[in-house]
Amino acid sequence: ELAKISIPDQVKYFNVSPEIEEINPRDSKVKKVTFRVYAPSASVVNLLCSNANFSPFTYAMVKDNAGYWEVSLPLSCGNYSYCYFIDNIQELDINNPNKTMAKGLGRMSAFRVN
């Protein structure tokens, strides 16, 4: 079961989730993808992503002073699905309306790198 996290309006700063940016204008095949999740009371947050076979220990996220956890990855063009592992609980990205199903994991957040 997925827990619901309420984000106070004064700390919302990430309107598109995940954020996808150009790394090098001359190489449009790889983009910087930044994932952020608000979990101020969490002890450990990891990103589970389809590019790493959803391993919960592949991408450890770093917490900032506002209670957001973040990690950035270089990803090539394609479709991806992901979720967060917050204190051993699987969570969808509540800021991303795009969802998909992943075999063995159920509902996941989804995005495309163009």
N, C-alpha and C positions, 0 to 999 in steps of 0.2 A: 504494500500500500504506500502511496506517495504522500509525504507530508506537505502541507501548504505553508509557505513562508510569506509573511506580509512585509512589504518594503515601504518604509516611510517615504512620503513624497520628497522630503528635503534631501534624501540621499540618492534618489534616482538620477543617474547620469548616463546611462547606457541605453539608447533608444533602439538600436538595432543589435540583435543578438543572434549569432556572434558577429563581431565587427570584422569586416574583411577589407584589407588595405593592400595597395601596391607595395611591393618591396623594392623593385627596380623597374622603372618605366620601360626599359629596353627588354625586360624579360617578363612578359605577362602570364607565363605559364605557372608561376609559383606566387602565392599571395600569403601575406601575414594574416592569420586568423586569430583574433583575441577573444577568449571566453572569460566572462565575468559572472559571478553569482554572489548574491548577498546572503551571507550566513554569519552574522556577527558573533554568535555564541558557539560556532563550530570549532572543534579542535583540529580536525583534519578534513581537507577537501581534495578530491582527485577528479580529474576529467576522464571519462570513459569515452573513447571515440572509435568509430569504425575503422579508421586507418591503422589502429593498433590492436585489432581484434577484441576491442572492448576490455582490455586488461585494466583492472581498477588501480593498478599501481604504476602505470606508465607515465602519467602526467600529473605530478603533484602541483597543486595550485598554491600561490603565495597570497597571504592576507594583507590588506592595506589598513590604514588607521580608521577608515570609514566602515569597515566590516565586510568589504568586498574581497572575494578571492579571485585571482586572475592567473591565466597562463596564455602564452601566445605560441602558435605553431606555424611553421611554413608548410602550406598545403598546396598541392597542384590541383588543376582543374578536375572537377568531379563532384559527385553527390556523397554526402557524409551524414552519418547519424551519430548522436552523442547523448550523454546525460552526465550528471554530476553524482559523485559518491560522497555524500556529506555525513561524516561520522558513521560510516558503514550503512547508510540508507541511500538507496537509489532515488534521485530527484530529476525530474524533467526541467528544462529551462523555461521558467514561467514568462520570460520576455520574448520567447520565440514561439509564434503561433503554428509553425510548421512541424508536424509530427509524422512519424512513420512507425512501422513495426520491425523489430529485429528478432530474428530467431533465437529463442532461449532467453531473451531479455524483455520482451514485450514492447510496450510503447516507448518511443524515443523521440527526442527533438531532432530536427533535420535541417540541412542547409546545402546550398550548392556554391561551389567556387567556380566562377566563369573565367 
